[in-house]
Amino acid sequence: MSMRQFLSILAVAVVALAPCAARSQTSAMASNIGVGPHGYDFAIGTWSCTNAAPSGMSGPATSTLTLARNAQGSLTFHSTGAGFDTSGYVAYNSKSKMWWNPAAFGDGSYSVESTRQKGSRTVWTGTFFDASTRTTTTIRDTYSFSPTKYTDLGQMQSGGGWKTVSNLTCTKS
């Protein structure tokens, strides 16, 4: 086989296998989401978000979310938009293998959610305290992740069922 034939075959193989490698990388990323203390490191950076169901509890129609790693090893987040400001953590407890997400809102409200789930779709459950009404509500967020985009369906328990209070789509900047 000549060098030219070898290079031609190699070029065809690369073109043929490139989509498989991309799928493999995406599936490897998905299988590592939520695994261990670095399970959400892919999310570090700045995200632009739109909310199809804006509300006081879930924020405005558009917002910016920034995630960074702090000195203690947790991820910190800060989300801002028109009339909206919230900060918190995405922290991993290695003993319980549980992720925790406490958040404080600019109006004095706060929430705490947790999950042990891993993968490209996870459900976080917890409570939300609304400072204006002084009530606590059971909440859940269902996240679906890809390398540069995620969705977050936020719901609260209401009347024996789940009511949608936010529907975010965020894209990494």
C-alpha positions, -999 to 999 in steps of 0.1 A, spaced: 0 0 0 14 34 -9 15 63 15 -11 81 -6 -35 51 -3 -29 49 34 -36 86 39 -68 83 18 -80 54 39 -71 72 71 -90 103 59 -121 82 51 -118 65 86 -116 99 104 -146 112 85 -166 81 92 -156 78 129 -158 115 139 -196 114 146 -191 83 167 -163 101 187 -186 131 192 -214 109 204 -191 90 226 -178 122 242 -213 135 248 -224 102 263 -193 101 285 -201 136 297 -237 126 304 -227 95 324 -203 117 345 -228 144 354 -233 144 392 -206 118 398 -183 128 427 -172 162 438 -165 174 402 -198 161 387 -210 196 377 -176 211 368 -188 213 331 -212 240 342 -185 264 354 -188 296 334 -215 320 323 -250 310 311 -277 330 294 -311 319 304 -347 324 292 -377 316 313 -409 305 296 -428 308 329 -414 339 347 -425 346 383 -413 361 415 -403 327 427 -384 317 395 -371 350 382 -376 371 351 -380 362 314 -342 365 309 -313 362 333 -276 355 335 -262 327 356 -225 324 366 -209 294 383 -174 292 398 -155 269 421 -147 283 456 -118 276 479 -138 249 498 -144 230 466 -181 237 461 -196 255 431 -210 289 438 -236 305 416 -251 339 411 -281 346 390 -293 381 381 -321 396 359 -345 425 360 -356 427 397 -340 394 405 -309 384 424 -301 350 439 -269 333 451 -260 299 464 -240 267 462 -239 234 444 -221 213 470 -212 176 472 -212 156 504 -189 126 498 -201 106 528 -238 106 517 -229 110 480 -256 137 479 -256 170 461 -270 200 480 -282 233 465 -290 260 491 -299 294 476 -307 328 490 -329 353 472 -325 391 473 -359 395 490 -350 372 519 -366 341 505 -345 309 504 -345 273 491 -327 241 497 -328 211 473 -308 179 470 -303 149 448 -284 116 446 -292 112 409 -266 112 382 -267 116 344 -281 140 319 -315 142 336 -317 147 374 -345 156 398 -337 178 428 -363 181 456 -365 203 487 -383 233 501 -388 270 493 -395 296 519 -413 327 505 -403 357 527 -433 378 515 -459 353 525 -439 335 552 -448 301 538 -428 271 530 -435 250 499 -422 216 487 -404 221 454 -386 201 427 -364 210 397 -359 186 368 -327 193 349 -317 180 315 -281 187 305 -260 187 274 -225 201 271 -236 237 263 -273 238 272 -296 228 300 -332 231 308 -347 234 343 -384 227 349 -392 242 383 -423 230 401 -440 234 435 -464 211 452 -499 226 450 -533 210 457 -519 174 457 -501 179 423 -471 197 409 -475 233 394 -449 246 370 -433 279 384 -404 281 360 -392 267 327 -356 278 321 -335 271 290 -299 281 295 -271 283 270 -234 285 279 -218 318 268 
